[in-house]
């Protein structure tokens, strides 16, 4: 499974990318607004930090505007993935950009048939929102499983990018369900490394090693 970070905080991103475990980054208009910085500047900086796919979202409501914005965003760097909402206009724009050879992340997916439409439009990634479906009273992880089945049935190349992830349990379930990628808040990425038994075991190992009075170097 590929791990993307859902952030525009380049300081945090630089720190976590140093693990070698960050495969890409996703952004959205809300994160850009939170950064308080010009969007093109932020995306360029992120692209310089991470070699993998960097999702940058369009803002136009119509296909013509989305295509124009997508082309501009792709000029920033070759690893920019144009992020487009799953609407009628968005699918039209997806088809156009995909035909031009651009990678597209179709976002705000909440149903299996929406995911099917996005794949047919040529999406590189589909972003089902797990946490928001849970909030709505549905079981978000069921959507991941259904999309996986449909995509495998028809040999679609579109990658399932589990989004709106709230905790490590979501990551575990998405991996079991067959998601290709997951985009994580930095806090969840860090929580995945932790376990109380790991910390307890390391504390004991360190105490026992100190008693030996040895040094490896």
TIKOL-149651 format. One record per residue (C-alpha): x, y, z. Coordinates in nm, 4 decimals. Each point is the difference from the previous one (the first is absolute). Layout:
BEGIN
<rec px="X" py="Y" pz="Z"/>
...
REM end
This chain:
BEGIN
<rec px="0.0000" py="0.0000" pz="0.0000"/>
<rec px="0.1227" py="0.3490" pz="-0.0863"/>
<rec px="-0.0135" py="0.2601" pz="0.2778"/>
<rec px="-0.0819" py="0.3590" pz="-0.0927"/>
<rec px="-0.0058" py="0.2862" pz="0.2488"/>
<rec px="-0.3042" py="0.2259" pz="-0.0034"/>
<rec px="0.1653" py="0.3304" pz="0.0843"/>
<rec px="0.1401" py="0.3297" pz="-0.1243"/>
<rec px="0.2275" py="0.0406" pz="0.3028"/>
<rec px="0.3387" py="-0.0240" pz="-0.1685"/>
<rec px="0.1904" py="0.0009" pz="0.3307"/>
<rec px="-0.1861" py="-0.3079" pz="0.1221"/>
<rec px="0.0175" py="-0.1557" pz="-0.3445"/>
<rec px="0.3782" py="0.0372" pz="-0.0168"/>
<rec px="0.0382" py="-0.1685" pz="0.3383"/>
<rec px="-0.2247" py="-0.2952" pz="-0.0811"/>
<rec px="0.1313" py="-0.0425" pz="-0.3544"/>
<rec px="0.3435" py="-0.0629" pz="0.1527"/>
<rec px="-0.1301" py="-0.3457" pz="0.1020"/>
<rec px="-0.0048" py="-0.1016" pz="-0.3665"/>
<rec px="-0.3581" py="-0.1235" pz="0.0525"/>
<rec px="-0.1897" py="0.2916" pz="-0.1544"/>
<rec px="-0.1011" py="-0.0918" pz="-0.3552"/>
<rec px="-0.1953" py="0.3139" pz="-0.0867"/>
<rec px="-0.2056" py="0.2934" pz="0.1277"/>
<rec px="-0.3619" py="0.1089" pz="-0.0365"/>
<rec px="-0.1286" py="0.3539" pz="0.0421"/>
<rec px="-0.3392" py="0.1672" pz="-0.0300"/>
<rec px="-0.1387" py="0.3549" pz="0.0037"/>
<rec px="-0.0587" py="-0.0132" pz="0.3758"/>
<rec px="0.3620" py="-0.0951" pz="0.0710"/>
<rec px="0.1250" py="0.2693" pz="-0.2376"/>
<rec px="-0.2170" py="0.2587" pz="0.1771"/>
<rec px="0.1329" py="-0.1182" pz="0.3371"/>
<rec px="0.3589" py="0.0447" pz="-0.1197"/>
<rec px="-0.0614" py="0.3697" pz="-0.0702"/>
<rec px="0.2392" py="-0.0176" pz="-0.2945"/>
<rec px="-0.0371" py="0.0219" pz="-0.3803"/>
<rec px="-0.1079" py="-0.3377" pz="-0.1356"/>
<rec px="0.2517" py="-0.0236" pz="-0.2849"/>
<rec px="0.2842" py="0.0792" pz="0.2398"/>
<rec px="-0.1102" py="-0.2680" pz="0.2478"/>
<rec px="-0.0414" py="-0.2688" pz="-0.2657"/>
<rec px="0.3410" py="0.0794" pz="-0.1498"/>
<rec px="0.1645" py="-0.0304" pz="0.3411"/>
<rec px="-0.1727" py="-0.3313" pz="0.0704"/>
<rec px="0.1014" py="-0.1375" pz="-0.3390"/>
<rec px="0.3602" py="0.0822" pz="0.0822"/>
<rec px="-0.0221" py="-0.1957" pz="0.3254"/>
<rec px="-0.1759" py="-0.3148" pz="-0.1246"/>
<rec px="0.0616" py="-0.1706" pz="-0.3332"/>
<rec px="-0.3291" py="-0.1909" pz="-0.0040"/>
<rec px="-0.3508" py="0.1112" pz="-0.1028"/>
<rec px="-0.1022" py="0.3425" pz="0.1346"/>
<rec px="-0.3734" py="0.0661" pz="-0.0293"/>
<rec px="-0.0948" py="0.3628" pz="-0.0648"/>
<rec px="-0.3708" py="0.0776" pz="-0.0293"/>
<rec px="-0.1736" py="0.2217" pz="-0.2542"/>
<rec px="-0.2489" py="0.2640" pz="0.1118"/>
<rec px="-0.2039" py="0.0710" pz="-0.3147"/>
<rec px="-0.3589" py="-0.1358" pz="-0.0065"/>
<rec px="-0.0095" py="-0.0737" pz="-0.3732"/>
<rec px="0.1935" py="-0.2459" pz="-0.2177"/>
<rec px="0.1632" py="0.2697" pz="-0.2137"/>
<rec px="0.1286" py="0.1803" pz="0.3072"/>
<rec px="0.1128" py="-0.3228" pz="0.1663"/>
<rec px="0.1978" py="-0.1016" pz="-0.3076"/>
<rec px="0.1684" py="0.3404" pz="-0.0200"/>
<rec px="0.0876" py="-0.0080" pz="0.3697"/>
<rec px="0.1164" py="-0.3600" pz="-0.0256"/>
<rec px="0.2386" py="0.0874" pz="-0.2812"/>
<rec px="0.1373" py="0.2904" pz="0.2050"/>
<rec px="0.0501" py="-0.2158" pz="0.3081"/>
<rec px="0.1785" py="-0.2664" pz="-0.2025"/>
<rec px="0.2480" py="0.2657" pz="-0.1166"/>
<rec px="0.1294" py="0.0251" pz="0.3578"/>
<rec px="0.1643" py="-0.3442" pz="-0.0085"/>
<rec px="-0.0263" py="-0.3324" pz="-0.1783"/>
<rec px="-0.1191" py="-0.1780" pz="0.3165"/>
<rec px="-0.3075" py="0.2204" pz="0.0448"/>
<rec px="-0.3249" py="-0.1975" pz="-0.0079"/>
<rec px="-0.3006" py="0.2139" pz="-0.0895"/>
<rec px="-0.2703" py="-0.0483" pz="0.2614"/>
<rec px="-0.3559" py="0.0351" pz="-0.1281"/>
<rec px="-0.3361" py="-0.0344" pz="0.1805"/>
<rec px="-0.2317" py="-0.2823" pz="-0.1000"/>
<rec px="-0.2649" py="0.2022" pz="-0.1797"/>
<rec px="-0.1382" py="-0.0060" pz="-0.3538"/>
<rec px="0.2330" py="0.2838" pz="-0.0984"/>
<rec px="0.2825" py="-0.1624" pz="0.1909"/>
<rec px="-0.0295" py="-0.3259" pz="-0.1915"/>
<rec px="0.0045" py="0.1902" pz="-0.3294"/>
<rec px="0.3182" py="0.1747" pz="0.1084"/>
<rec px="0.1482" py="-0.3295" pz="0.1184"/>
<rec px="-0.0542" py="-0.1561" pz="-0.3406"/>
<rec px="0.1645" py="0.2942" pz="-0.1761"/>
<rec px="0.3041" py="0.0152" pz="0.2278"/>
<rec px="0.0426" py="-0.3784" pz="0.0018"/>
<rec px="-0.0062" py="0.0004" pz="-0.3801"/>
<rec px="0.2784" py="0.2613" pz="0.0137"/>
<rec px="0.2077" py="-0.2403" pz="0.2081"/>
<rec px="-0.0457" py="0.1695" pz="0.3375"/>
<rec px="-0.0509" py="-0.1844" pz="0.3282"/>
<rec px="-0.3326" py="0.0831" pz="0.1634"/>
<rec px="-0.1219" py="-0.0631" pz="0.3544"/>
<rec px="-0.3814" py="0.0021" pz="0.0049"/>
<rec px="-0.1040" py="0.1026" pz="0.3491"/>
<rec px="-0.3124" py="0.0109" pz="0.2195"/>
<rec px="-0.1116" py="-0.3510" pz="-0.0947"/>
<rec px="-0.2766" py="-0.1444" pz="0.2162"/>
<rec px="-0.1430" py="-0.2880" pz="-0.2055"/>
<rec px="0.1137" py="-0.2976" pz="-0.2047"/>
<rec px="-0.1733" py="0.1182" pz="-0.3143"/>
<rec px="0.1723" py="0.3377" pz="0.0295"/>
<rec px="0.3316" py="-0.1870" pz="0.0147"/>
<rec px="-0.0999" py="-0.1992" pz="-0.3078"/>
<rec px="-0.0704" py="0.3207" pz="-0.1922"/>
<rec px="0.3334" py="0.1494" pz="0.1048"/>
<rec px="0.1896" py="-0.3074" pz="-0.1180"/>
<rec px="-0.1760" py="0.0115" pz="-0.3358"/>
<rec px="0.0934" py="0.3684" pz="-0.0268"/>
<rec px="0.3664" py="-0.0957" pz="0.0324"/>
<rec px="0.0733" py="0.0938" pz="0.3624"/>
<rec px="0.3434" py="-0.0988" pz="0.1280"/>
<rec px="-0.1249" py="0.0068" pz="0.3598"/>
<rec px="-0.3451" py="-0.0147" pz="0.1564"/>
<rec px="-0.0347" py="0.1470" pz="0.3502"/>
<rec px="-0.2828" py="-0.1588" pz="0.2038"/>
<rec px="-0.0615" py="0.1938" pz="0.3222"/>
<rec px="-0.0171" py="-0.2587" pz="0.2771"/>
<rec px="-0.0343" py="0.2189" pz="0.3069"/>
<rec px="-0.2675" py="0.2252" pz="-0.1459"/>
<rec px="-0.2087" py="-0.3044" pz="-0.0944"/>
<rec px="0.0335" py="-0.1274" pz="0.3569"/>
<rec px="-0.1186" py="0.3393" pz="0.1226"/>
<rec px="-0.2978" py="-0.0272" pz="-0.2352"/>
<rec px="-0.1053" py="-0.3299" pz="0.1587"/>
<rec px="0.1388" py="-0.2310" pz="-0.2693"/>
<rec px="0.2955" py="-0.2374" pz="0.0260"/>
<rec px="0.2747" py="0.1700" pz="-0.1937"/>
<rec px="0.2218" py="-0.3044" pz="-0.0254"/>
<rec px="-0.2702" py="-0.1928" pz="-0.1864"/>
<rec px="0.0455" py="0.2485" pz="-0.2843"/>
<rec px="0.3700" py="-0.0862" pz="-0.0296"/>
<rec px="-0.0827" py="-0.3714" pz="-0.0242"/>
<rec px="-0.2699" py="0.0554" pz="-0.2622"/>
<rec px="0.2189" py="0.2208" pz="-0.2169"/>
<rec px="0.2812" py="-0.2554" pz="0.0217"/>
<rec px="-0.2356" py="-0.2720" pz="-0.1251"/>
<rec px="-0.1339" py="0.2108" pz="-0.2877"/>
<rec px="0.3422" py="0.1175" pz="-0.1136"/>
<rec px="0.1342" py="-0.3556" pz="0.0093"/>
<rec px="-0.3038" py="-0.1270" pz="-0.1911"/>
<rec px="0.0769" py="0.2303" pz="-0.2919"/>
<rec px="0.3787" py="0.0356" pz="0.0303"/>
<rec px="-0.0122" py="0.3753" pz="0.0585"/>
<rec px="0.3412" py="0.1531" pz="0.0680"/>
<rec px="-0.1445" py="0.2750" pz="0.2205"/>
<rec px="0.1600" py="-0.0147" pz="0.3445"/>
<rec px="-0.2159" py="0.0118" pz="0.3123"/>
<rec px="0.1234" py="0.2800" pz="0.2255"/>
<rec px="-0.1700" py="-0.0323" pz="0.3389"/>
<rec px="-0.0703" py="0.3519" pz="0.1272"/>
<rec px="-0.1603" py="0.1702" pz="0.3000"/>
<rec px="0.1928" py="-0.2362" pz="0.2254"/>
<rec px="-0.0382" py="0.0770" pz="0.3686"/>
<rec px="0.2105" py="-0.2611" pz="0.1792"/>
<rec px="0.2329" py="-0.2992" pz="-0.0350"/>
<rec px="-0.2963" py="-0.2408" pz="0.0045"/>
<rec px="-0.1173" py="0.1608" pz="-0.3237"/>
<rec px="0.3419" py="-0.0607" pz="-0.1559"/>
<rec px="0.0011" py="-0.3639" pz="0.1078"/>
<rec px="-0.3497" py="-0.0626" pz="-0.1331"/>
<rec px="0.0731" py="0.1782" pz="-0.3296"/>
<rec px="0.3111" py="-0.2104" pz="-0.0519"/>
<rec px="-0.1936" py="-0.3199" pz="0.0662"/>
<rec px="-0.2753" py="0.1138" pz="-0.2381"/>
<rec px="0.2542" py="0.0466" pz="-0.2773"/>
<rec px="0.0471" py="0.3765" pz="-0.0272"/>
<rec px="0.3063" py="0.0856" pz="-0.2083"/>
<rec px="0.0783" py="0.3150" pz="0.1958"/>
<rec px="-0.1099" py="0.1895" pz="0.3076"/>
<rec px="0.0338" py="0.3703" pz="0.0671"/>
<rec px="0.0646" py="0.0693" pz="0.3653"/>
<rec px="0.0061" py="0.2991" pz="0.2305"/>
<rec px="0.3565" py="0.0301" pz="0.1354"/>
<rec px="-0.1179" py="-0.0976" pz="0.3490"/>
<rec px="-0.1424" py="-0.3305" pz="-0.1257"/>
<rec px="0.3200" py="-0.0714" pz="-0.1939"/>
<rec px="0.1982" py="0.0403" pz="0.3227"/>
<rec px="-0.2478" py="-0.2043" pz="0.2039"/>
<rec px="0.0497" py="-0.2941" pz="-0.2359"/>
<rec px="0.3562" py="-0.0362" pz="0.1262"/>
<rec px="-0.0967" py="-0.0117" pz="0.3654"/>
<rec px="-0.1108" py="-0.2809" pz="0.2313"/>
<rec px="0.0180" py="-0.0044" pz="0.3822"/>
<rec px="0.1601" py="-0.3456" pz="-0.0004"/>
<rec px="0.2726" py="0.1233" pz="-0.2350"/>
<rec px="0.0786" py="0.2857" pz="0.2378"/>
<rec px="-0.0093" py="-0.2285" pz="0.3040"/>
<rec px="0.2247" py="-0.2558" pz="-0.1660"/>
<rec px="0.2519" py="0.2616" pz="-0.1088"/>
<rec px="0.0124" py="0.1452" pz="0.3507"/>
<rec px="0.0888" py="-0.3448" pz="0.1371"/>
<rec px="0.2617" py="-0.0652" pz="-0.2702"/>
<rec px="0.1651" py="0.3359" pz="0.0695"/>
<rec px="0.0078" py="-0.0626" pz="0.3734"/>
<rec px="0.1553" py="-0.3452" pz="-0.0448"/>
<rec px="0.2565" py="0.1312" pz="-0.2489"/>
<rec px="0.1065" py="0.2767" pz="0.2349"/>
<rec px="0.0802" py="-0.2630" pz="0.2652"/>
<rec px="0.2528" py="-0.1655" pz="-0.2310"/>
<rec px="0.2145" py="0.3129" pz="-0.0188"/>
<rec px="0.0723" py="-0.0788" pz="-0.3663"/>
<rec px="0.0216" py="0.2235" pz="-0.3059"/>
<rec px="-0.0517" py="-0.1183" pz="-0.3564"/>
<rec px="0.2260" py="0.2722" pz="-0.1409"/>
REM end
